[in-house]
Amino acid sequence: MSKITSKPFGITKDGHPITSYEIHGKGGTMVRLLNFGATIQAMLVPDRNGNLVDVVCGYDDLESYEKGTCFYGAVVGRYANRIKDARFVLDGVTYQKN
């Protein structure tokens, strides 16, 4: 059965508290989530030898997430900015978002 724990991760420059949530599964697997834009900070899974390895790029502290430009672990919505300036051609006719 999974176990879920939480603890404070930091406070944003704007004064919002950020919490870290860990979900622990079988064999030591774990995913750590932040309520800072639905961020996956870490995920431990077994490699082919059974050793747990972190397969997610993530920062160690909130300040790095606020300063960072790589959006490590960001959960991107289904559109992921593909709508901006969207257009396509169908049967020789170009359709463009207004």
Residue pairs with C-beta under 8 A, 6 or more apart in sequence:
2 23
2 24
2 25
3 23
3 24
4 21
4 22
4 23
4 24
5 21
5 22
5 24
6 19
6 20
6 21
6 22
7 19
7 20
8 17
8 18
8 19
8 20
9 18
9 19
9 20
9 34
9 36
9 62
10 17
10 18
10 61
10 62
10 63
11 17
11 18
11 62
12 18
12 36
12 62
12 66
13 66
18 34
18 35
18 36
18 62
19 34
19 35
20 32
20 33
20 34
20 41
21 32
21 33
21 34
21 35
22 30
22 31
22 32
22 33
23 30
23 31
23 33
24 30
27 46
27 50
28 44
28 46
28 52
29 43
29 44
29 45
29 46
29 52
30 42
30 43
30 44
30 52
31 40
31 42
31 43
31 44
32 40
32 41
32 42
32 43
32 58
33 39
33 40
33 41
34 40
34 41
34 65
34 73
36 62
36 65
37 74
37 75
38 74
38 75
39 58
39 65
39 72
39 73
39 74
39 75
40 56
40 58
40 73
40 75
41 56
41 58
41 59
41 73
42 54
42 56
42 58
43 54
43 55
43 56
44 52
44 53
44 54
44 55
45 52
45 53
45 55
46 52
46 53
47 53
56 72
56 73
57 70
57 72
57 73
58 72
58 73
59 65
59 68
59 72
65 72
83 97
85 96
85 97
86 96
86 97
87 94
87 95
87 96
87 97
88 94
88 95
89 95
